[in-house]
């Protein structure tokens, strides 16, 4: 694809996503869980979850796996490469009563052996994760391969914005943040948190919510967690909606796009495909 980015993740430290999720989980409220449930059910439909198998790729805090379980998924499998994220997810598993139909694993979507052992699912979900793997296109392909016949693939991928303060600029910000000293990172965090709080732009700039035909899709997230994820989230790749759609259409001709929510900002484009054959 023409828009692949050289994230050079071997030269720049990666962001500690799991530690950020730990802080979020310490402030988790029932209201945030309800928002997560509503957003998931609203976009894919409750019937796509109830009685169906659900795979959460890059489960992070585990809140959306928890939401799927509460929405009636027959079996939930969650995994993340980050050990802290796995522990976060296990915390919510315990909160759910240690259900036998919720399995939590540590693994990578880029590990072919691990992925082959997962099987197929009715709903494969990965929100804002695959563009942080360092090999986004391969990660998308591996995720799509896990969708069973008649199943759904729901992914969110950062939009590509070509402007002086667009995607390329933020790639450099993320590299600077992760290569900085602790004091440097704190200074950047303070600056950006103040900016987004004062300007009230966090929701639009970092996918705190989604808008589709005037509708808002809050996901139970919080501004501080999302701001830190945004400025630190590295590796970082991005693509236009058309580039993502063209890739999936070419690689998976049996997938039909059934829903899309596009953004013109640096946030996520949301895609829902159904495997018809």
Helices and strands as residue ranges (DSSP letters): H 17-25, H 30-44, G 46-48, E 53-57, H 63-70, E 75-80, H 83-95, E 102-106, H 112-116, E 121-127, G 130-132, H 136-144, E 147-158, H 167-179, H 182-199, H 202-205, E 211-212, E 215-216, H 223-232, H 241-251, E 255-261, E 268-275
